[in-house]
């Protein structure tokens, strides 16, 4: 407003969260500069920066095994990949867990601060032909996964997978050389070959 000492710059659309922005007020001797009513220029460019708040909640980008996967190996690792780094203190056995039915499966949880991946490693091989469910806690409860800015996973993220059926087929062994019924000379070396 003419005659005032304030200048207001209003972005045409909301600024992106968690982003550094820089404001410049032009001064000095260039053609584009700010002048007072007497024609005196701002001595030099006045520049400052600020960072907008991160208000975007983390999301789950992918999981291994994938949701509803079948035939999963009983020794397979379980991972979740997030859209951004998490607060390491929020990644606990209470906010990330594996279950079969209502029974929690003992597992080791691994997360490195600053990363986007977490890994859940069952303490022993999973049971064959069994449905397992992984839960990542979110929402508004006291226990939830949050990013480094404190934004929580919007809601619980839950997915299930089914392990492979047990392998009950015995191996088959076939000797291909020497052939069945062959007569061999005593005290002469022979190579026995086959498959199993």
C-alpha positions as CSV (number, residue, x, y, z in Angstrom):
1,X,0.0,0.0,0.0
2,X,1.5,3.4,-1.0
3,X,2.8,5.3,1.9
4,X,3.2,2.3,4.2
5,X,6.3,0.4,5.3
6,X,5.0,-3.1,4.7
7,X,5.2,-5.3,1.6
8,X,3.2,-8.5,1.5
9,X,3.9,-11.3,-1.0
10,X,1.1,-13.8,-1.3
11,X,1.8,-17.1,-3.2
12,X,-0.8,-17.9,-5.8
13,X,-1.1,-21.4,-4.4
14,X,-0.1,-23.1,-1.1
15,X,3.6,-23.7,-0.7
16,X,4.9,-27.3,-0.7
17,X,5.5,-28.8,2.7
18,X,9.0,-29.3,4.0
19,X,10.5,-27.1,1.4
20,X,13.1,-24.2,1.6
21,X,11.9,-21.0,0.0
22,X,14.0,-17.8,-0.6
23,X,12.6,-14.2,-0.7
24,X,14.6,-11.5,-2.5
25,X,14.1,-7.7,-2.2
26,X,16.1,-6.1,-5.0
27,X,18.4,-3.3,-4.2
28,X,21.8,-1.9,-5.3
29,X,22.4,-0.2,-8.7
30,X,20.4,-2.4,-11.1
31,X,17.3,-1.2,-13.0
32,X,15.0,-3.4,-10.9
33,X,15.3,-2.3,-7.3
34,X,13.2,-1.0,-4.5
35,X,13.2,2.8,-3.9
36,X,11.9,5.0,-1.2
37,X,9.6,8.0,-2.0
38,X,12.7,10.2,-2.4
39,X,14.2,7.8,-5.0
40,X,16.9,6.3,-2.7
41,X,17.5,2.6,-3.5
42,X,17.8,-0.2,-1.0
43,X,21.5,-0.4,-0.6
44,X,21.8,-4.1,-1.7
45,X,19.6,-7.1,-2.3
46,X,18.0,-8.3,0.9
47,X,17.6,-12.0,0.9
48,X,16.2,-14.5,3.4
49,X,15.0,-18.1,3.5
50,X,12.5,-20.1,5.4
51,X,11.3,-23.7,5.5
52,X,7.7,-24.7,5.4
53,X,6.4,-27.3,7.9
54,X,6.2,-30.9,6.8
55,X,2.5,-31.8,7.2
56,X,2.5,-34.8,4.8
57,X,2.0,-38.1,6.5
58,X,4.2,-41.0,5.5
59,X,2.7,-43.7,3.2
60,X,3.6,-47.3,2.5
61,X,5.1,-47.5,-1.0
62,X,5.6,-51.3,-1.2
63,X,5.8,-54.5,0.8
64,X,7.6,-57.8,0.6
65,X,5.8,-60.2,0.4
66,X,3.1,-58.3,-1.4
67,X,-0.4,-58.3,-0.1
68,X,-2.3,-61.5,-0.7
69,X,0.8,-63.3,-2.0
70,X,0.7,-67.1,-1.9
71,X,3.4,-69.7,-1.9
72,X,5.7,-67.5,0.2
73,X,8.8,-69.3,1.5
74,X,8.7,-70.0,5.2
75,X,12.1,-68.3,5.6
76,X,11.2,-65.2,3.6
77,X,12.1,-61.8,5.0
78,X,9.3,-59.2,5.6
79,X,9.9,-55.6,4.5
80,X,7.9,-52.4,4.1
81,X,9.1,-49.4,2.2
82,X,7.8,-45.9,3.2
83,X,7.6,-42.7,1.2
84,X,9.9,-40.9,3.6
85,X,12.2,-41.4,6.6
86,X,10.5,-42.3,9.9
87,X,11.1,-41.3,13.5
88,X,13.2,-44.3,14.7
89,X,11.6,-44.1,18.2
90,X,8.2,-44.8,16.7
91,X,9.3,-48.0,15.0
92,X,8.8,-50.6,17.8
93,X,7.4,-54.0,18.4
94,X,4.1,-52.3,19.4
95,X,3.8,-50.4,16.1
96,X,5.0,-53.2,13.8
97,X,4.1,-56.8,14.3
98,X,3.4,-60.1,12.6
99,X,0.4,-62.4,13.5
100,X,-1.2,-65.6,12.5
101,X,-4.8,-65.3,13.6
102,X,-4.8,-63.6,16.9
103,X,-1.3,-64.9,17.9
104,X,1.7,-62.6,17.6
105,X,4.7,-64.2,16.0
106,X,8.1,-63.5,17.7
107,X,10.2,-61.5,15.3
108,X,13.2,-59.1,15.2
109,X,12.4,-55.6,14.0
110,X,15.1,-53.7,12.2
111,X,15.0,-50.0,11.2
112,X,17.9,-47.6,10.5
113,X,17.3,-43.9,11.3
114,X,17.0,-41.8,8.1
115,X,16.0,-44.8,5.9
116,X,12.7,-45.6,4.4
117,X,12.8,-49.4,4.9
118,X,12.0,-51.5,7.9
119,X,12.5,-55.3,8.1
120,X,10.7,-57.9,10.3
121,X,12.6,-61.2,10.7
122,X,10.6,-64.0,12.3
123,X,12.6,-65.7,15.1
124,X,12.0,-69.2,13.5
125,X,10.8,-70.4,10.1
126,X,7.1,-69.7,9.6
127,X,4.6,-72.6,9.4
128,X,3.8,-74.0,6.0
129,X,0.5,-73.2,4.2
130,X,-0.5,-70.6,6.8
131,X,-1.9,-67.1,6.5
132,X,0.2,-64.4,8.2
133,X,-0.8,-60.7,8.7
134,X,1.6,-57.8,9.2
135,X,0.3,-54.6,10.9
136,X,1.9,-51.2,10.8
137,X,0.1,-48.9,13.3
138,X,-1.1,-45.5,12.3
139,X,-4.0,-43.2,12.9
140,X,-4.6,-41.2,16.1
141,X,-3.8,-43.8,18.8
142,X,-0.9,-43.5,21.2
143,X,1.1,-46.2,19.4
144,X,1.8,-45.2,15.8
145,X,4.5,-44.9,13.2
146,X,5.4,-41.2,12.5
147,X,7.8,-39.5,10.2
148,X,10.7,-37.3,11.5
149,X,8.3,-34.3,11.5
150,X,5.8,-36.2,13.7
151,X,3.2,-36.8,11.0
152,X,1.6,-40.2,11.6
153,X,0.8,-42.9,9.1
154,X,-2.8,-42.0,8.3
155,X,-4.3,-45.3,9.4
156,X,-3.2,-48.8,10.3
157,X,-1.6,-50.5,7.2
158,X,-2.4,-54.2,7.2
159,X,-1.5,-56.9,4.7
160,X,-1.5,-60.7,4.6
161,X,0.3,-63.4,2.8
162,X,0.2,-67.2,2.7
163,X,3.2,-69.4,3.1
164,X,3.9,-72.3,0.7
165,X,2.6,-75.8,1.4
166,X,5.1,-78.1,3.0
167,X,7.3,-80.1,0.6
168,X,6.5,-83.7,1.4
169,X,8.0,-85.2,-1.8
170,X,11.0,-87.4,-1.3
171,X,14.0,-87.0,-3.6
172,X,14.5,-89.4,-6.4
173,X,18.0,-90.8,-7.1
174,X,18.9,-92.2,-10.5
175,X,22.3,-93.7,-11.3
176,X,23.1,-93.1,-15.0
177,X,26.6,-94.7,-15.2
178,X,27.4,-97.5,-15.0
179,X,24.1,-98.8,-16.3
180,X,22.0,-101.2,-14.3
181,X,23.3,-104.8,-14.7
182,X,26.7,-103.8,-16.1
183,X,29.7,-106.1,-15.4
184,X,32.7,-104.2,-14.0
185,X,36.3,-105.4,-13.8
186,X,37.8,-105.7,-10.4
187,X,40.5,-103.2,-9.2
188,X,39.7,-100.8,-12.1
189,X,38.6,-97.3,-11.2
190,X,35.1,-96.3,-12.4
191,X,33.2,-93.0,-12.2
192,X,29.7,-93.3,-10.9
193,X,27.3,-90.6,-12.1
194,X,23.7,-89.8,-11.4
195,X,21.1,-87.3,-10.4
196,X,19.1,-86.8,-7.2
